[in-house]
Amino acid sequence: MLTIHKQIVLGEDNTPVAVQIPIAEFSHIEEILENYGLAKLMEESADDERLSGAAAREYYNSLKNAVQD
């Protein structure tokens, strides 16, 4: 299990409003979510038309770029 070292940010009324985590842990969480999303996409499209390796990489990169925009 991933250990997350978090700091709770409190508002003026002393209620939690945000969480801070180290950037390395955030990057790791992003990678986990991306891998999970890719696995789900692969599972959902198991019966779809197959792409060549180059076409699949191109399609995956287009999805990745769309998420970043």
TORDREN-567990 format. One record per residue (C-alpha): residue in three letters; x, y, z. Coordinates in steps of 0.05 Angstrom, whole numbers, plus 5000, padded with zeros to 4 digits. Layout:
% residues N
r, c1, c2, c3
ala, X, Y, Z $
...
***
This chain:
% residues 69
r, c1, c2, c3
met, 5000, 5000, 5000 $
leu, 5024, 5070, 4983 $
thr, 5038, 5113, 5044 $
ile, 5017, 5185, 5033 $
his, 5049, 5237, 5077 $
lys, 4995, 5291, 5078 $
gln, 4988, 5358, 5112 $
ile, 4919, 5386, 5123 $
val, 4909, 5460, 5107 $
leu, 4859, 5494, 5152 $
gly, 4815, 5553, 5134 $
glu, 4804, 5615, 5177 $
asp, 4748, 5579, 5214 $
asn, 4795, 5521, 5229 $
thr, 4761, 5473, 5181 $
pro, 4800, 5430, 5132 $
val, 4802, 5462, 5062 $
ala, 4859, 5428, 5027 $
val, 4912, 5374, 5031 $
gln, 4986, 5381, 5013 $
ile, 5028, 5320, 4993 $
pro, 5100, 5315, 4969 $
ile, 5107, 5322, 4893 $
ala, 5140, 5253, 4887 $
glu, 5080, 5220, 4919 $
phe, 5033, 5261, 4875 $
ser, 5071, 5238, 4813 $
his, 5066, 5166, 4837 $
ile, 4991, 5173, 4846 $
glu, 4985, 5202, 4776 $
glu, 5023, 5144, 4747 $
ile, 4979, 5094, 4784 $
leu, 4916, 5128, 4758 $
glu, 4943, 5131, 4687 $
asn, 4961, 5057, 4689 $
tyr, 4892, 5040, 4717 $
gly, 4858, 5081, 4663 $
leu, 4899, 5048, 4609 $
ala, 4883, 4979, 4636 $
lys, 4808, 4996, 4637 $
leu, 4812, 5022, 4566 $
met, 4847, 4958, 4544 $
glu, 4795, 4916, 4580 $
glu, 4736, 4955, 4549 $
ser, 4765, 4950, 4479 $
ala, 4786, 4877, 4482 $
asp, 4737, 4859, 4427 $
asp, 4751, 4921, 4384 $
glu, 4793, 4924, 4321 $
arg, 4867, 4914, 4336 $
leu, 4918, 4969, 4321 $
ser, 4990, 4960, 4302 $
gly, 5041, 4978, 4356 $
ala, 5057, 5045, 4324 $
ala, 4983, 5062, 4314 $
ala, 4967, 5042, 4385 $
arg, 5023, 5086, 4413 $
glu, 5000, 5144, 4370 $
tyr, 4928, 5136, 4395 $
tyr, 4951, 5130, 4467 $
asn, 4993, 5193, 4461 $
ser, 4934, 5230, 4432 $
leu, 4892, 5210, 4492 $
lys, 4947, 5230, 4540 $
asn, 4954, 5298, 4506 $
ala, 4879, 5309, 4507 $
val, 4878, 5298, 4583 $
gln, 4936, 5348, 4593 $
asp, 4901, 5403, 4553 $
***
